[in-house]
Amino acid sequence: MTDSDPALDAACIRVYKSYYAMHCIYHINQNLYKNLSGPLGKDYSQFLNEFYIARNSLSQERFEYLFFKLIEKYKQIFNYLFQESNEFHN
């Protein structure tokens, strides 16, 4: 479990090849607020509610489906969400 530090994620991938890094939800929430509250403005709380619904999915498939719906819906933050989803999968 990490705080989403890219260097730590890269190290985990190299050292623990059969495992994957999990990011702490506290730090994910901090990063979401820091990076998205400005661009989303008044829509931030609605986005966060929808993100929490995705986050609480019981399957990876359901999470990915809902997450990519967020990417489509909130076009003003597409680059940030798409970048984060690619880092998650690499």
GICOR-V968963 format. One line per field, one symbol per residue. ss: DSSP state (@ for helix, = for strand, . for the rest). phi: phi as a letter, one per 40 degrees, with the letter a starting at -180 (. if undefined). psi: psi as a letter, one per 20 degrees, with the letter a starting at -180 (. if undefined). A space follows every 10 residues. Layout:
ss->???
phi->???
psi->???
//
This chain:
ss->.=...@@@@@ @@@@@..... ..=.@@@@@@ @@@@@@@@@@ @@@@@@@@@@ @@@@@....@ @@@@@@@@@@ @@@.@@@@@@ @@@@@@@@@.
phi->.bcgcdcccc cccccbccbb cbcccdcccc cccccbcccc fcccccdcdc ccccdcdcbc ccdcdccccc dccbccbddc cccccccccc
psi->prkjphgggg gggggmhjrq pppphghggg hggghihghh ciighggggh ghgghjqiqh ggggghghhg ghgmhijggg ggghhhhhi.
//
